């Protein structure tokens, strides 16, 4: 087994920081022509310069994934390192694509979510290539588009038959190991009434009243179901009414009203059952409230390709990739990492559910600053992260010779 000391000379802190800065400087948020493709081209060149096989793969509308492979002898386990190349918009982050360092932190849009982790995974592969070792199994890097929207990149990877024995998603976890996360769906519930002048209110049908009844009924019934379900690490599922709007003016009975809600379910629960809960509650209300009229649909922002949904992710906490990652962290940081859950959603839900690849989430950085005006990644986590990734690769894919 290769000692991690043998890899260390090929990992350079200044190089890690520069690659992350370069990636931040390439905008890849919605509205940009070919959105993530320039990031893919940068990573492609980075790999090819080091003699690592790499391909740019068109997915949709000029937007491209990048897939690189450090090929082994074909007799060992294959490991997939995957992360997304898109970011959210700058929002209120000033000069979001102009990276800078302050107080030991590297700031910029995508620094933590997730161009920083992407750089660390790529440079771990490069360090192993530079070290001259031969692996028994393959290491595959996939930089995929569109995770912040409909995950077109991960789905394209799956549809093209991606195979690996295990996968690591590089969402920020503060170098703890996330072995599960909830599934996710966003729903719009629309209510249709009849608009009349407020002076003859009894002649109309108020859609806002329907929405209030629906909210109250869901708040009463759904927690009863959620309390019956539990996951060893995640705990409970959740739901949240995030937006409501409707009507036209105070002097008119509202003829329409819309609710947008977020429902997160546990591994093992079925998507059809989750959606069915809302359909059943709407049917109950239609029986008890005269003229109750509502329609439930998946929001456009959450709608994936046919046959795919935002599935939950789960892996046995004693799975080999979990144990090897834990060992690799201890080798570098001494302390044992936590085995916990990821509070958001990730492409790991797709990779584990549809590609059937056992998946964990593991990377440097704190998710708390993602999407914010102060997005950053701690510099003191970067070098250890690259070394840990390299250590995981060597342990999982097995070093044959130096």
WORALIN-V302077 format. One record per residue. N is the residue number from 0. OMEGA is omega in whole degrees, 0 to 359 (999 if undefined). Layout:
n = {N	N}
omega = {OMEGA	OMEGA}
This chain:
n = {0	1	2	3	4	5	6	7	8	9	10	11	12	13	14	15	16	17	18	19	20	21	22	23	24	25	26	27	28	29	30	31	32	33	34	35	36	37	38	39	40	41	42	43	44	45	46	47	48	49	50	51	52	53	54	55	56	57	58	59	60	61	62	63	64	65	66	67	68	69	70	71	72	73	74	75	76	77	78	79	80	81	82	83	84	85	86	87	88	89	90	91	92	93	94	95	96	97	98	99	100	101	102	103	104	105	106	107	108	109	110	111	112	113	114	115	116	117	118	119	120	121	122	123	124	125	126	127	128	129	130	131	132	133	134	135	136	137	138	139	140	141	142	143	144	145	146	147	148	149	150	151	152	153	154	155	156	157	158	159	160	161	162	163	164	165	166	167	168	169	170	171	172	173	174	175	176	177	178	179	180	181	182	183	184	185	186	187	188	189	190	191	192	193	194	195	196	197	198	199	200	201	202	203	204	205	206	207	208	209	210	211	212	213	214	215	216	217	218	219	220	221	222	223	224	225	226	227	228	229	230	231	232	233	234	235	236	237	238	239	240	241	242	243	244	245	246	247	248	249	250	251	252	253	254	255	256	257	258	259	260	261	262	263	264	265	266	267	268	269	270	271	272	273	274	275	276	277	278	279	280	281	282	283	284	285	286	287	288	289	290	291	292	293	294	295	296	297	298	299	300	301	302	303	304	305	306	307	308	309	310	311	312	313	314	315	316	317	318	319	320	321	322	323	324	325	326	327	328	329	330	331	332	333	334	335	336	337	338	339	340	341	342	343	344	345	346	347	348	349	350	351	352	353	354	355	356	357	358	359	360	361	362	363	364	365	366	367	368	369	370	371	372	373	374	375	376	377	378	379	380	381	382	383	384	385	386	387	388	389	390	391	392	393	394	395	396	397	398	399	400	401}
omega = {179	174	182	177	180	180	188	181	184	176	186	183	181	178	179	181	182	179	178	177	179	182	177	183	178	182	179	179	183	179	178	178	181	185	187	191	179	173	178	180	179	181	177	179	179	180	183	178	181	178	178	180	182	178	170	187	179	180	182	172	178	181	191	165	169	181	179	181	169	192	175	182	176	182	184	180	180	184	177	172	188	176	184	183	177	173	170	177	181	185	182	177	182	180	189	182	174	186	175	181	178	176	175	181	177	185	175	180	183	182	180	185	350	180	174	175	177	180	181	179	181	183	173	176	181	179	179	177	181	184	177	180	175	180	175	180	180	167	182	176	177	171	191	182	155	179	182	181	186	175	178	182	179	179	177	178	181	182	178	169	178	180	173	179	175	179	172	175	187	172	186	181	185	179	165	184	178	185	182	163	181	167	188	167	174	182	169	175	181	182	181	177	178	183	171	176	182	179	175	185	185	179	182	175	189	181	178	176	177	181	178	179	180	180	181	182	178	179	178	190	188	177	178	177	183	181	181	183	182	175	186	184	182	188	186	168	182	169	181	170	188	184	175	177	179	182	182	180	184	185	178	171	185	179	177	176	183	175	172	185	181	178	180	185	186	170	181	175	183	180	182	179	180	179	180	178	181	177	180	180	177	178	177	182	180	178	186	182	181	178	178	186	178	177	181	179	174	180	180	182	184	186	178	174	178	177	181	173	180	184	173	177	180	176	176	183	176	177	183	182	176	182	179	178	178	178	182	177	180	178	185	187	181	181	178	179	174	168	190	178	179	187	179	175	178	174	175	176	178	183	182	186	186	176	178	178	177	193	169	173	184	179	172	174	182	181	186	182	179	178	186	178	178	181	180	174	180	182	183	175	191	180	177	181	179	180	178	178	179	179	177	181	182	181	187	183	173	178	179	181	177	999}
